[in-house]
């Protein structure tokens, strides 16, 4: 069970990527009986160890500080109930461990397009994450420099993405890439959980975006979040039938924030949750420039054969409630 961040190509996630309550992003899930439930930690704070292996340019203490900064960024999202605690250094590799949560470097030349990967041990009755590990691939050049370092990948940025997986988040499709020799290059991203890394030297992904905050707030809410935010629900249809795997984006004109979700089955239903109250523009688009298995498991039959479309009017999100149900109608290409 793994979720991988690739430097030049889309990520493949072996978990069932789904949202049982159809939240504002993809949550990692596990099948229990005939249903699917979200994966999350119930025992907080999360105690983690750092592998004491150094790599060129980054010592184990430097890795620990970058990881601590990344955890603090997720913990600092508004209205979340989270916590993480550094438990010490260990000689155990994250690839060998199955009893403690370990983050560290590992030499994986066979995974020559994988910067980092997160694996889990899950209680298959409750869906609780009981242990997780993250490895950073030491075949790549790394840096923890405050302003980044040319030609080296930023540990804190990649750690922020992988810790998002460790906490239970799947991938976001809020980003733009261009196809070049050897893979795709990121032009822009509106989510740390976008599955393709920025170029070496960039530190642009050290900060959470609206989509990331909506996701983590929905997974680990405090007592305020449900009263403060609302949601949009509806369906995406083509010729009267539901569309699976459609990407639905809610844009707030007043703030410029983007939060997105997906239709997860053939009903075409979606819910985008943890939204600030106010009016939103809704747009739906196909996943036609990304690898579907970066976002969904094989049970979702993604339909990318339609044209992007807007809902014809603004949708108003109430505090502590949901908008009226909307239908986004699309037509084939």
C-alpha positions, 0 to 999 in steps of 0.5 A, a space after each residue: 500500500 503506497 502513495 508515491 511522489 514523482 519528480 517528472 511524472 504522475 503518481 501511482 497510489 495503490 490505496 483506494 482513493 475515495 471519500 466515503 463522505 465525498 469531501 473536498 479532495 481525495 482522501 485515502 480509503 480502505 475497503 471494509 466489507 462492502 464499504 470504504 472508510 477514510 484512513 486517519 489517525 485516532 491516536 494523537 499526537 503522532 510519534 515519529 522517528 527519523 532514520 539516522 542515515 545521512 546523505 550528501 547535502 543533508 544530515 539526519 538532524 537537518 532532515 529532522 528539522 525539515 520534517 518538523 517544519 512540515 508537520 508544523 505546517 499541517 498542524 498550523 492549518 486553521 481549525 484542525 485537531 492534529 499533533 506530531 511528536 519527534 520520538 528520536 533517531 533510529 538506525 531502522 530504515 523506513 523500508 524495513 520498519 513495520 512497528 514504528 513510524 519512521 521517516 528517512 532516506 533510502 537508496 532505491 535506484 530501481 525507482 528512478 522517478 520516485 522522490 518519496 513514498 508513504 506506506 501504512 499499517 492500517 487497522 482493517 476493521 476501523 480504518 485507523 492508521 496505526 503506523 506509517 513510514 516515509 522514505 526519500 529516495 537518496 539517488 536524487 540530490 537533496 537540500 534543506 537550504 532556507 532559500 533552496 539550492 539549485 539542482 537539488 530537491 527541497 526536503 521540506 517541500 517533498 516532506 510536506 506532500 508525503 506527510 499529507 499522505 501520512 495524514 490520510 490525504 490523496 492527490 489533488 488535480 489543481 495544477 498545470 503541467 507541460 509535457 517535455 522530454 522525460 516527463 512533465 514539468 509543473 507550471 503552476 499548482 494550487 495544492 501541495 498535494 498535486 502529484 508532480 514535484 516542482 523542479 529542483 531548487 524550488 521551495 514553492 511547495 512549503 506552504 499549504 493552499 486552500 485545497 490542502 487546508 480544506 482537506 486536512 480540516 475535514 479529516 481532523 476538524 476541531 469544534 469550530 470548523 463545522 459551524 464556520 464552513 459549508 459545502 456544495 453538493 451535486 452531480 455531473 451528468 452526460 446525456 442524463 447519466 452520471 460521469 465518474 472521475 470528473 474534476 469539479 472546481 469551486 472558485 471563490 471570486 471574493 478571495 481567489 481560493 480554489 477547492 476541488 473534488 471529484 465524482 467518485 462513481 458512476 452516479 456522478 455525485 460530488 460534495 466539496 466540503 470545508 468551504 468558506 461561506 459565500 458565492 462560488 463559480 463551479 467548473 467541471 473538467 475531465 482528467 485528460 492530461 493526467 494519469 487516472 491511477 494517480 487519483 483513483 483505484 482501478 474500480 473507478 471507471 474514469 470518463 474523460 470524454 467530455 468538454 469542460 463546462 461551467 455551472 450557469 450561475 453562482 452557487 452560494 455556500 451557507 455557514 454550517 450547511 450545504 448549498 442546494 444540489 446542482 447539476 453540472 451538465 457536460 457534453 462529449 468531445 
